[in-house]
Amino acid sequence: MAKGGLGNMGNMMKQVQQMQAKMEKIQAELEEMEIEGTAGGGMVKAVVTGKQDLVSITLDPEVVDKDDVEMLQDLIVAAVNQAKEKAAEIQAEHMSAVTGGLNLPGLNLPF
């Protein structure tokens, strides 16, 4: 192999290590983020981390009706799903910033 080829390989490895370090930093930042989703005009709030882990659910007492538990369940699901969708968008934006929009098939991201 030509000497120039080894230099390019070393350069590529350095870039991969830098990308990996940035990805680890973003993962840590995502764990600390809290993203809120709401339903029922804000009467149900769900908070997830940037990695889509559910942190809390807050219910306005007015939305709690023992005769309509199904509606409350639907509102909770909607709020959680909205929060998770927002978190997924934020994840994608952050990762795109690191990878420069590269499509890296076979890359198994840990989140």
N, C-alpha and C positions, 0 to 999 in steps of 0.2 A: 504494500500500500504506500502511496506517495506521502511524503511528509506533510504536504498541505492538507491531505485528507485527515490525518491525525489531529491537526490543529483545528479543523472544522468540527471534528468529533468532540474535542475538548471544549470548544466554544458552545456547542450544542448542549453538552452535559452541564455546563455552567448555567446556561439559560434555563434548563429543566430544573436545576436546583433552586434558582431564583424564583421560578414559577411555583415550585412546591412550597417554598417559604411564604410566598404571598398567599397561597391557598390556605396554609395553616393559620395565618393571621386572620384571614377572612372567616374561617371556620370559628375561631375564637370570638370574633366580633359578632357573628350570627348567633352564637350561643347566648350572648349578652343582650341582644336586641329583644324588644317586646313589641309585637305587632297586634293591633286590636281589630277585631271584626265585630260588627253589630248586626242586630236584626230587630224587627218590631219597633222601628224608629228610635233605636238606641236603648230600648228597654231590656235587651239581652246583649251582654258584651262578653266576648271571649278573647283572651289574650294568649298568644303563642310566642315562642321564641323564633328567631330567624331560622332555626332548624326545624320549625314546625312542631315543637313539643308544646302541648297544652299546659299553660301556667295557671290560668284562673278563668272562672266564669262568674259574672256578676248579673244578678237578676233584680230588676226593679220590682218591688213588692206588688205593684199594680198588675203585673203580668202573670202573677201566680194565682191561678183559678183552679180550685180542686175539681171543678166540674168540666174543665177543659185542659186536662193534662197533655193531651195529644198536641194541642197548639203550642204549648210551652216546649215540648220536646222538639217540635219542628223548628221553633225559633232558635233553640240552642244549637241544633245541627247546622242551621243556616249561618249563625254567627261564627261557629267554629270553622266551617268550610270557608267563609269569607276571609277569616284571619289566616288560615292555612294557604289560601290562594295568594294573598298579599305577600306572605312569607316566601312562597315559591318564586314569585316575581322578583323579590328582592335578592334571593339567592342567585337567580339566573343573571340579574344585572351585575352583581358582584363578581360572579365567576366569569362573565363575559369580559369584564374589565381586566381580569388576570390573563385570560387566554386569548384576548384580542379577537373574540368571536370565532376562534378556531373550532372546527368540528373535530373532536378527537375520539373517533370510534374506538370502542374497547376500553376507554379510560373509565375505570371504576371509581367514581367519586364516593367518599364515605358518607355522603348525606343525600 
